[in-house]
Amino acid sequence: MPNFSIDQHTSAQFNAELEEARKNLMEMGGIVEQQIEIALKSLIDVDIELAEKTIKMDKEVNKMEVKIDKETTQILAKRHPAATDLRFIISVSKTVNDLERIGDEASKIAQQSIELSKDGAGPQGYVELRHIGEKVREMVQASLDAFARLDTDAAFEVLQQDKKVDLEYNTAVRTLVTKMMEDPRTITRAINVLWSLRAFERIGDHARNIAMNVIYLVKGKDVRHKKLEKIEETLNK
Amino acid sequence: MPNFSIDQHTSAQFNAELEEARKNLMEMGGIVEQQIEIALKSLIDVDIELAEKTIKMDKEVNKMEVKIDKETTQILAKRHPAATDLRFIISVSKTVNDLERIGDEASKIAQQSIELSKDGAGPQGYVELRHIGEKVREMVQASLDAFARLDTDAAFEVLQQDKKVDLEYNTAVRTLVTKMMEDPRTITRAINVLWSLRAFERIGDHARNIAMNVIYLVKGKDVRHKKLEKIEETLNK
């Protein structure tokens, strides 16, 4: 963990505990990234096995959430972290929460793949799905990389990406609704695509939250609910 | 705060800080409850003014989130809370997070009211909306009451309610999709109702999370991702 204060602790045990929390967070992040990838593939290929795998992985993600939350609580109780260490624990804890919710959204997407598989495949709306799905997977990856490298510039890029994804999502929903009106026989399938799009859009929001946690960790500033320009100012100070 | 350990602190200042956090949490909860009520009314009455009021209130909710998070972080840094005090701080922090997300969902509902108002009112799907909306508002209220009174039985009831709401939500969505297929002219409006239903269902999930925070606070047990029967066993121990 470069540029980070954990090396200066007198207690080697404390260092080890912080490093363990960081390691577990990154491991959880890796599983969640995989979940998004598999969920997206299950949609595009209408592959039920992959969908079931995504849902199964969510159990693992939930266990990691409980485990890491327990670890960070113990660190708070025993070590009384202050300054950067405290911000680190708080950021880990918030990020774990976002990762768990991303896992939930990936499961919901997998559930939609299963529903879609029931009435045969059709490419309607899938171009947008694939595009937005890949984009938010990259955002999650980028936000976790930013966390690992304490890179606020990379974190800020994720915030910018999220703005774009929100716009693309709105366009995709509008297109889908228009198609539904043109051909009402596709309504059931279109609703499944709609829920999947929504889940991907939510994943993008969680990646944005993780990026904000990175900024809080590094700069000590809570930038939630602030406009991008204001956040940029904070970063350049 | 009856049955709670804050009375035993040697530092009157520490007591005052915990009490302040509790007070602010409840104040935030009150605003969010009101937000749900107004958002629901804005939908039913297709009242744009109320919708705009809901969205405006969200700014207040966001400010409270940042404020309370800052307070709890300061308590962690200065007071090194342990045992129940630490669980109290963690529960407040998690509950604040859920309340903020409820506020977001209320805003999304208000946004749908504004969309619905554009093409004139229609009662389609509103019976379910009103029913589910009122139910989740009660759940949020009950979860906050359970927090204030440290009442795990009341918290458990919220978990049970959430199961019921999820079932009702699924039925409502199916009904709505059937109606869309029968009369495709209603698609745009039905999609707005669908998003509103989803938002209410999510609010129910957050009420459930708050109830789980209460159980964690009082019993020291993390019951997330556990089945209701298992949670009931934990409470009877």
Interface residues (C-beta under 8 A of the other chain):
Chain A: K59 N62 K63 E65 V66 D69 K70 T73 L76 A77 H80 A82 A83 L86 I90 K94 N97 V177 M180 M181 P184 I187 T188 I191 L194 R198 D222 R224 H225
Chain B: K59 N62 K63 E65 V66 D69 K70 T73 L76 A77 H80 A82 A83 L86 I90 K94 N97 V177 M180 M181 P184 I187 T188 I191 L194 R198 D222 R224 H225
